[in-house]
Amino acid sequence: MNQEQILVKFIGKMKQQQAELAEASMLRPKHDLFGLGEAAGKYQGMQNALDTLDDIIRDKDEKERSA
């Protein structure tokens, strides 16, 4: 498995986990503020990781195009 395949698989799994977290939060809402904050923080942390990967890939692609 090459790096691109690994990255695609990782992104897919992150998005799947993010969707599962959102679904679980909607099906079993938390009644305490800590639980709400924890779920929101996990979701946002996953989104930040995906955004960072997107930035890295975009930068790499731009460097390859300009070279």
ZALO-841325 format. One record per atom (N, C-alpha, C, O): residue number from 1; residue in one letter; chain; y, x, z. Coordinates in nm, 4 decimals. Example, Ala and Ser with C-alpha at 12.3 -4.5 7.8 and 13.67 -1.06 7.14 Angstrom:
<recs>
+-----+---------+--------+----------+----------+----------+
| num | residuo | cadena |       c2 |       c1 |       c3 |
+-----+---------+--------+----------+----------+----------+
|   1 |       A |      A |  -0.5690 |   1.3190 |   0.7800 |
|   1 |       A |      A |  -0.4500 |   1.2300 |   0.7800 |
|   1 |       A |      A |  -0.3300 |   1.3200 |   0.7800 |
|   1 |       A |      A |  -0.3319 |   1.4236 |   0.8465 |
|   2 |       S |      A |  -0.2250 |   1.2850 |   0.7080 |
|   2 |       S |      A |  -0.1060 |   1.3670 |   0.7140 |
|   2 |       S |      A |   0.0030 |   1.2900 |   0.7870 |
|   2 |       S |      A |   0.1138 |   1.3409 |   0.8039 |
+-----+---------+--------+----------+----------+----------+
</recs>
This chain:
<recs>
+-----+---------+--------+----------+----------+----------+
| num | residuo | cadena |       c2 |       c1 |       c3 |
+-----+---------+--------+----------+----------+----------+
|   1 |       M |      A |  -0.1172 |   0.0861 |   0.0000 |
|   1 |       M |      A |   0.0000 |   0.0000 |   0.0000 |
|   1 |       M |      A |   0.1241 |   0.0912 |   0.0000 |
|   1 |       M |      A |   0.1370 |   0.1803 |   0.0840 |
|   2 |       N |      A |   0.2145 |   0.0670 |  -0.0956 |
|   2 |       N |      A |   0.3337 |   0.1511 |  -0.1026 |
|   2 |       N |      A |   0.4443 |   0.0962 |  -0.0113 |
|   2 |       N |      A |   0.4298 |  -0.0099 |   0.0494 |
|   3 |       Q |      A |   0.5533 |   0.1701 |  -0.0034 |
|   3 |       Q |      A |   0.6625 |   0.1330 |   0.0882 |
|   3 |       Q |      A |   0.7225 |  -0.0026 |   0.0541 |
|   3 |       Q |      A |   0.7547 |  -0.0805 |   0.1438 |
|   4 |       E |      A |   0.7375 |  -0.0310 |  -0.0733 |
|   4 |       E |      A |   0.7973 |  -0.1587 |  -0.1129 |
|   4 |       E |      A |   0.7072 |  -0.2759 |  -0.0720 |
|   4 |       E |      A |   0.7565 |  -0.3786 |  -0.0252 |
|   5 |       Q |      A |   0.5766 |  -0.2611 |  -0.0894 |
|   5 |       Q |      A |   0.4831 |  -0.3663 |  -0.0498 |
|   5 |       Q |      A |   0.4857 |  -0.3876 |   0.1014 |
|   5 |       Q |      A |   0.4800 |  -0.5008 |   0.1493 |
|   6 |       I |      A |   0.4943 |  -0.2790 |   0.1748 |
|   6 |       I |      A |   0.5012 |  -0.2888 |   0.3214 |
|   6 |       I |      A |   0.6285 |  -0.3603 |   0.3630 |
|   6 |       I |      A |   0.6263 |  -0.4463 |   0.4510 |
|   7 |       L |      A |   0.7390 |  -0.3247 |   0.2998 |
|   7 |       L |      A |   0.8675 |  -0.3867 |   0.3321 |
|   7 |       L |      A |   0.8660 |  -0.5359 |   0.3003 |
|   7 |       L |      A |   0.9132 |  -0.6169 |   0.3801 |
|   8 |       V |      A |   0.8128 |  -0.5721 |   0.1857 |
|   8 |       V |      A |   0.8036 |  -0.7136 |   0.1479 |
|   8 |       V |      A |   0.7175 |  -0.7897 |   0.2483 |
|   8 |       V |      A |   0.7516 |  -0.9011 |   0.2881 |
|   9 |       K |      A |   0.6063 |  -0.7298 |   0.2889 |
|   9 |       K |      A |   0.5172 |  -0.7940 |   0.3868 |
|   9 |       K |      A |   0.5876 |  -0.8087 |   0.5220 |
|   9 |       K |      A |   0.5770 |  -0.9129 |   0.5866 |
|  10 |       F |      A |   0.6592 |  -0.7047 |   0.5645 |
|  10 |       F |      A |   0.7315 |  -0.7093 |   0.6914 |
|  10 |       F |      A |   0.8373 |  -0.8199 |   0.6904 |
|  10 |       F |      A |   0.8474 |  -0.8980 |   0.7850 |
|  11 |       I |      A |   0.9157 |  -0.8255 |   0.5827 |
|  11 |       I |      A |   1.0203 |  -0.9282 |   0.5724 |
|  11 |       I |      A |   0.9591 |  -1.0671 |   0.5750 |
|  11 |       I |      A |   1.0115 |  -1.1565 |   0.6413 |
|  12 |       G |      A |   0.8492 |  -1.0863 |   0.5039 |
|  12 |       G |      A |   0.7813 |  -1.2160 |   0.5036 |
|  12 |       G |      A |   0.7343 |  -1.2564 |   0.6426 |
|  12 |       G |      A |   0.7499 |  -1.3714 |   0.6836 |
|  13 |       K |      A |   0.6767 |  -1.1609 |   0.7144 |
|  13 |       K |      A |   0.6289 |  -1.1911 |   0.8507 |
|  13 |       K |      A |   0.7450 |  -1.2207 |   0.9458 |
|  13 |       K |      A |   0.7351 |  -1.3090 |   1.0309 |
|  14 |       M |      A |   0.8547 |  -1.1465 |   0.9307 |
|  14 |       M |      A |   0.9719 |  -1.1728 |   1.0159 |
|  14 |       M |      A |   1.0270 |  -1.3130 |   0.9913 |
|  14 |       M |      A |   1.0599 |  -1.3848 |   1.0857 |
|  15 |       K |      A |   1.0368 |  -1.3517 |   0.8638 |
|  15 |       K |      A |   1.0873 |  -1.4850 |   0.8316 |
|  15 |       K |      A |   0.9924 |  -1.5929 |   0.8821 |
|  15 |       K |      A |   1.0365 |  -1.6985 |   0.9274 |
|  16 |       Q |      A |   0.8619 |  -1.5666 |   0.8745 |
|  16 |       Q |      A |   0.7635 |  -1.6618 |   0.9257 |
|  16 |       Q |      A |   0.7771 |  -1.6769 |   1.0774 |
|  16 |       Q |      A |   0.7766 |  -1.7888 |   1.1287 |
|  17 |       Q |      A |   0.7891 |  -1.5660 |   1.1488 |
|  17 |       Q |      A |   0.8055 |  -1.5715 |   1.2936 |
|  17 |       Q |      A |   0.9354 |  -1.6413 |   1.3317 |
|  17 |       Q |      A |   0.9403 |  -1.7156 |   1.4297 |
|  18 |       Q |      A |   1.0392 |  -1.6174 |   1.2544 |
|  18 |       Q |      A |   1.1678 |  -1.6815 |   1.2805 |
|  18 |       Q |      A |   1.1545 |  -1.8334 |   1.2632 |
|  18 |       Q |      A |   1.2061 |  -1.9099 |   1.3447 |
|  19 |       A |      A |   1.0864 |  -1.8761 |   1.1587 |
|  19 |       A |      A |   1.0655 |  -2.0193 |   1.1344 |
|  19 |       A |      A |   0.9801 |  -2.0812 |   1.2449 |
|  19 |       A |      A |   1.0074 |  -2.1927 |   1.2894 |
|  20 |       E |      A |   0.8772 |  -2.0095 |   1.2891 |
|  20 |       E |      A |   0.7923 |  -2.0594 |   1.3971 |
|  20 |       E |      A |   0.8709 |  -2.0730 |   1.5271 |
|  20 |       E |      A |   0.8532 |  -2.1701 |   1.6006 |
|  21 |       L |      A |   0.9570 |  -1.9768 |   1.5556 |
|  21 |       L |      A |   1.0404 |  -1.9832 |   1.6754 |
|  21 |       L |      A |   1.1338 |  -2.1030 |   1.6696 |
|  21 |       L |      A |   1.1489 |  -2.1752 |   1.7681 |
|  22 |       A |      A |   1.1967 |  -2.1244 |   1.5541 |
|  22 |       A |      A |   1.2877 |  -2.2380 |   1.5386 |
|  22 |       A |      A |   1.2126 |  -2.3697 |   1.5541 |
|  22 |       A |      A |   1.2607 |  -2.4621 |   1.6197 |
|  23 |       E |      A |   1.0944 |  -2.3777 |   1.4933 |
|  23 |       E |      A |   1.0157 |  -2.5009 |   1.5030 |
|  23 |       E |      A |   0.9719 |  -2.5274 |   1.6469 |
|  23 |       E |      A |   0.9806 |  -2.6404 |   1.6948 |
|  24 |       A |      A |   0.9250 |  -2.4237 |   1.7153 |
|  24 |       A |      A |   0.8826 |  -2.4389 |   1.8542 |
|  24 |       A |      A |   0.9991 |  -2.4816 |   1.9426 |
|  24 |       A |      A |   0.9822 |  -2.5619 |   2.0343 |
|  25 |       S |      A |   1.1171 |  -2.4275 |   1.9145 |
|  25 |       S |      A |   1.2353 |  -2.4630 |   1.9941 |
|  25 |       S |      A |   1.2740 |  -2.6087 |   1.9739 |
|  25 |       S |      A |   1.3231 |  -2.6742 |   2.0659 |
|  26 |       M |      A |   1.2517 |  -2.6585 |   1.8537 |
|  26 |       M |      A |   1.2855 |  -2.7986 |   1.8266 |
|  26 |       M |      A |   1.1795 |  -2.8935 |   1.8819 |
|  26 |       M |      A |   1.2123 |  -3.0021 |   1.9296 |
|  27 |       L |      A |   1.0531 |  -2.8530 |   1.8756 |
|  27 |       L |      A |   0.9455 |  -2.9390 |   1.9247 |
|  27 |       L |      A |   0.9391 |  -2.9422 |   2.0768 |
|  27 |       L |      A |   0.9072 |  -3.0450 |   2.1366 |
|  28 |       R |      A |   0.9698 |  -2.8286 |   2.1386 |
|  28 |       R |      A |   0.9664 |  -2.8182 |   2.2847 |
|  28 |       R |      A |   1.0993 |  -2.7623 |   2.3332 |
|  28 |       R |      A |   1.1077 |  -2.6451 |   2.3698 |
|  29 |       P |      A |   1.2027 |  -2.8450 |   2.3336 |
|  29 |       P |      A |   1.3349 |  -2.7942 |   2.3722 |
|  29 |       P |      A |   1.3362 |  -2.7434 |   2.5170 |
|  29 |       P |      A |   1.2700 |  -2.7985 |   2.6049 |
|  30 |       K |      A |   1.4115 |  -2.6396 |   2.5379 |
|  30 |       K |      A |   1.4278 |  -2.5824 |   2.6724 |
|  30 |       K |      A |   1.5333 |  -2.6641 |   2.7472 |
|  30 |       K |      A |   1.6332 |  -2.7072 |   2.6897 |
|  31 |       H |      A |   1.5089 |  -2.6836 |   2.8742 |
|  31 |       H |      A |   1.6035 |  -2.7611 |   2.9548 |
|  31 |       H |      A |   1.6899 |  -2.6726 |   3.0434 |
|  31 |       H |      A |   1.7799 |  -2.7203 |   3.1125 |
|  32 |       D |      A |   1.6611 |  -2.5430 |   3.0403 |
|  32 |       D |      A |   1.7440 |  -2.4525 |   3.1199 |
|  32 |       D |      A |   1.8218 |  -2.3608 |   3.0257 |
|  32 |       D |      A |   1.7754 |  -2.3298 |   2.9159 |
|  33 |       L |      A |   1.9383 |  -2.3183 |   3.0684 |
|  33 |       L |      A |   2.0247 |  -2.2357 |   2.9849 |
|  33 |       L |      A |   1.9622 |  -2.1002 |   2.9524 |
|  33 |       L |      A |   1.9817 |  -2.0472 |   2.8430 |
|  34 |       F |      A |   1.8877 |  -2.0448 |   3.0464 |
|  34 |       F |      A |   1.8254 |  -1.9147 |   3.0197 |
|  34 |       F |      A |   1.7257 |  -1.9269 |   2.9046 |
|  34 |       F |      A |   1.7237 |  -1.8422 |   2.8153 |
|  35 |       G |      A |   1.6441 |  -2.0303 |   2.9060 |
|  35 |       G |      A |   1.5462 |  -2.0505 |   2.7995 |
|  35 |       G |      A |   1.6114 |  -2.0714 |   2.6643 |
|  35 |       G |      A |   1.5637 |  -2.0208 |   2.5627 |
|  36 |       L |      A |   1.7206 |  -2.1460 |   2.6634 |
|  36 |       L |      A |   1.7942 |  -2.1663 |   2.5386 |
|  36 |       L |      A |   1.8520 |  -2.0347 |   2.4868 |
|  36 |       L |      A |   1.8422 |  -2.0036 |   2.3681 |
|  37 |       G |      A |   1.9111 |  -1.9595 |   2.5763 |
|  37 |       G |      A |   1.9689 |  -1.8308 |   2.5383 |
|  37 |       G |      A |   1.8635 |  -1.7321 |   2.4915 |
|  37 |       G |      A |   1.8860 |  -1.6560 |   2.3973 |
|  38 |       E |      A |   1.7489 |  -1.7335 |   2.5574 |
|  38 |       E |      A |   1.6398 |  -1.6435 |   2.5184 |
|  38 |       E |      A |   1.5916 |  -1.6752 |   2.3769 |
|  38 |       E |      A |   1.5760 |  -1.5846 |   2.2950 |
|  39 |       A |      A |   1.5681 |  -1.8024 |   2.3479 |
|  39 |       A |      A |   1.5221 |  -1.8419 |   2.2147 |
|  39 |       A |      A |   1.6276 |  -1.8095 |   2.1087 |
|  39 |       A |      A |   1.5950 |  -1.7587 |   2.0014 |
|  40 |       A |      A |   1.7534 |  -1.8389 |   2.1394 |
|  40 |       A |      A |   1.8614 |  -1.8098 |   2.0444 |
|  40 |       A |      A |   1.8741 |  -1.6592 |   2.0217 |
|  40 |       A |      A |   1.8972 |  -1.6150 |   1.9092 |
|  41 |       G |      A |   1.8592 |  -1.5815 |   2.1272 |
|  41 |       G |      A |   1.8681 |  -1.4364 |   2.1156 |
|  41 |       G |      A |   1.7554 |  -1.3781 |   2.0316 |
|  41 |       G |      A |   1.7781 |  -1.2881 |   1.9507 |
|  42 |       K |      A |   1.6341 |  -1.4292 |   2.0505 |
|  42 |       K |      A |   1.5205 |  -1.3825 |   1.9694 |
|  42 |       K |      A |   1.5437 |  -1.4143 |   1.8222 |
|  42 |       K |      A |   1.5225 |  -1.3295 |   1.7355 |
|  43 |       Y |      A |   1.5872 |  -1.5362 |   1.7949 |
|  43 |       Y |      A |   1.6120 |  -1.5780 |   1.6572 |
|  43 |       Y |      A |   1.7203 |  -1.4900 |   1.5942 |
|  43 |       Y |      A |   1.7040 |  -1.4421 |   1.4820 |
|  44 |       Q |      A |   1.8294 |  -1.4692 |   1.6655 |
|  44 |       Q |      A |   1.9400 |  -1.3888 |   1.6131 |
|  44 |       Q |      A |   1.8995 |  -1.2430 |   1.5988 |
|  44 |       Q |      A |   1.9423 |  -1.1762 |   1.5047 |
|  45 |       G |      A |   1.8179 |  -1.1927 |   1.6903 |
|  45 |       G |      A |   1.7699 |  -1.0552 |   1.6790 |
|  45 |       G |      A |   1.6879 |  -1.0353 |   1.5531 |
|  45 |       G |      A |   1.7011 |  -0.9339 |   1.4847 |
|  46 |       M |      A |   1.6023 |  -1.1332 |   1.5226 |
|  46 |       M |      A |   1.5246 |  -1.1260 |   1.3989 |
|  46 |       M |      A |   1.6170 |  -1.1303 |   1.2778 |
|  46 |       M |      A |   1.5964 |  -1.0569 |   1.1811 |
|  47 |       Q |      A |   1.7188 |  -1.2160 |   1.2826 |
|  47 |       Q |      A |   1.8124 |  -1.2266 |   1.1708 |
|  47 |       Q |      A |   1.8903 |  -1.0967 |   1.1532 |
|  47 |       Q |      A |   1.9141 |  -1.0530 |   1.0407 |
|  48 |       N |      A |   1.9299 |  -1.0350 |   1.2646 |
|  48 |       N |      A |   2.0011 |  -0.9064 |   1.2568 |
|  48 |       N |      A |   1.9132 |  -0.7993 |   1.1933 |
|  48 |       N |      A |   1.9614 |  -0.7192 |   1.1131 |
|  49 |       A |      A |   1.7841 |  -0.7971 |   1.2285 |
|  49 |       A |      A |   1.6918 |  -0.7003 |   1.1688 |
|  49 |       A |      A |   1.6800 |  -0.7238 |   1.0184 |
|  49 |       A |      A |   1.6819 |  -0.6287 |   0.9403 |
|  50 |       L |      A |   1.6678 |  -0.8494 |   0.9779 |
|  50 |       L |      A |   1.6587 |  -0.8813 |   0.8350 |
|  50 |       L |      A |   1.7872 |  -0.8446 |   0.7615 |
|  50 |       L |      A |   1.7822 |  -0.7921 |   0.6503 |
|  51 |       D |      A |   1.9012 |  -0.8715 |   0.8223 |
|  51 |       D |      A |   2.0299 |  -0.8360 |   0.7610 |
|  51 |       D |      A |   2.0441 |  -0.6848 |   0.7457 |
|  51 |       D |      A |   2.0946 |  -0.6369 |   0.6442 |
|  52 |       T |      A |   1.9997 |  -0.6102 |   0.8459 |
|  52 |       T |      A |   2.0064 |  -0.4645 |   0.8406 |
|  52 |       T |      A |   1.9180 |  -0.4104 |   0.7285 |
|  52 |       T |      A |   1.9592 |  -0.3220 |   0.6534 |
|  53 |       L |      A |   1.7967 |  -0.4638 |   0.7177 |
|  53 |       L |      A |   1.7083 |  -0.4226 |   0.6092 |
|  53 |       L |      A |   1.7705 |  -0.4540 |   0.4736 |
|  53 |       L |      A |   1.7626 |  -0.3734 |   0.3809 |
|  54 |       D |      A |   1.8319 |  -0.5702 |   0.4624 |
|  54 |       D |      A |   1.8975 |  -0.6093 |   0.3381 |
|  54 |       D |      A |   2.0090 |  -0.5107 |   0.3030 |
|  54 |       D |      A |   2.0226 |  -0.4713 |   0.1871 |
|  55 |       D |      A |   2.0880 |  -0.4711 |   0.4017 |
|  55 |       D |      A |   2.1957 |  -0.3731 |   0.3793 |
|  55 |       D |      A |   2.1396 |  -0.2389 |   0.3330 |
|  55 |       D |      A |   2.1943 |  -0.1765 |   0.2421 |
|  56 |       I |      A |   2.0309 |  -0.1947 |   0.3954 |
|  56 |       I |      A |   1.9693 |  -0.0664 |   0.3597 |
|  56 |       I |      A |   1.9179 |  -0.0706 |   0.2160 |
|  56 |       I |      A |   1.9384 |   0.0237 |   0.1395 |
|  57 |       I |      A |   1.8519 |  -0.1787 |   0.1799 |
|  57 |       I |      A |   1.7983 |  -0.1924 |   0.0443 |
|  57 |       I |      A |   1.9113 |  -0.1977 |  -0.0576 |
|  57 |       I |      A |   1.9033 |  -0.1342 |  -0.1628 |
|  58 |       R |      A |   2.0165 |  -0.2731 |  -0.0270 |
|  58 |       R |      A |   2.1311 |  -0.2824 |  -0.1176 |
|  58 |       R |      A |   2.1958 |  -0.1455 |  -0.1377 |
|  58 |       R |      A |   2.2291 |  -0.1086 |  -0.2503 |
|  59 |       D |      A |   2.2138 |  -0.0700 |  -0.0290 |
|  59 |       D |      A |   2.2729 |   0.0642 |  -0.0390 |
|  59 |       D |      A |   2.1857 |   0.1561 |  -0.1247 |
|  59 |       D |      A |   2.2363 |   0.2315 |  -0.2078 |
|  60 |       K |      A |   2.0548 |   0.1490 |  -0.1037 |
|  60 |       K |      A |   1.9613 |   0.2315 |  -0.1806 |
|  60 |       K |      A |   1.9695 |   0.1967 |  -0.3284 |
|  60 |       K |      A |   1.9750 |   0.2857 |  -0.4133 |
|  61 |       D |      A |   1.9703 |   0.0679 |  -0.3592 |
|  61 |       D |      A |   1.9780 |   0.0237 |  -0.4990 |
|  61 |       D |      A |   2.1087 |   0.0679 |  -0.5641 |
|  61 |       D |      A |   2.1096 |   0.1091 |  -0.6801 |
|  62 |       E |      A |   2.2189 |   0.0597 |  -0.4898 |
|  62 |       E |      A |   2.3476 |   0.1029 |  -0.5445 |
|  62 |       E |      A |   2.3495 |   0.2519 |  -0.5723 |
|  62 |       E |      A |   2.4036 |   0.2953 |  -0.6740 |
|  63 |       K |      A |   2.2912 |   0.3309 |  -0.4833 |
|  63 |       K |      A |   2.2851 |   0.4759 |  -0.5043 |
|  63 |       K |      A |   2.1997 |   0.5101 |  -0.6252 |
|  63 |       K |      A |   2.2338 |   0.5997 |  -0.7024 |
|  64 |       E |      A |   2.0884 |   0.4386 |  -0.6420 |
|  64 |       E |      A |   2.0019 |   0.4635 |  -0.7565 |
|  64 |       E |      A |   2.0699 |   0.4265 |  -0.8879 |
|  64 |       E |      A |   2.0517 |   0.4949 |  -0.9887 |
|  65 |       R |      A |   2.1476 |   0.3195 |  -0.8872 |
|  65 |       R |      A |   2.2184 |   0.2767 |  -1.0093 |
|  65 |       R |      A |   2.3298 |   0.3752 |  -1.0471 |
|  65 |       R |      A |   2.3544 |   0.3999 |  -1.1652 |
|  66 |       S |      A |   2.3968 |   0.4311 |  -0.9457 |
|  66 |       S |      A |   2.5088 |   0.5212 |  -0.9728 |
|  66 |       S |      A |   2.4633 |   0.6645 |  -1.0025 |
|  66 |       S |      A |   2.5427 |   0.7459 |  -1.0496 |
|  67 |       A |      A |   2.3377 |   0.6953 |  -0.9755 |
|  67 |       A |      A |   2.2882 |   0.8321 |  -0.9988 |
|  67 |       A |      A |   2.2540 |   0.8569 |  -1.1443 |
|  67 |       A |      A |   2.2113 |   0.9668 |  -1.1798 |
+-----+---------+--------+----------+----------+----------+
</recs>
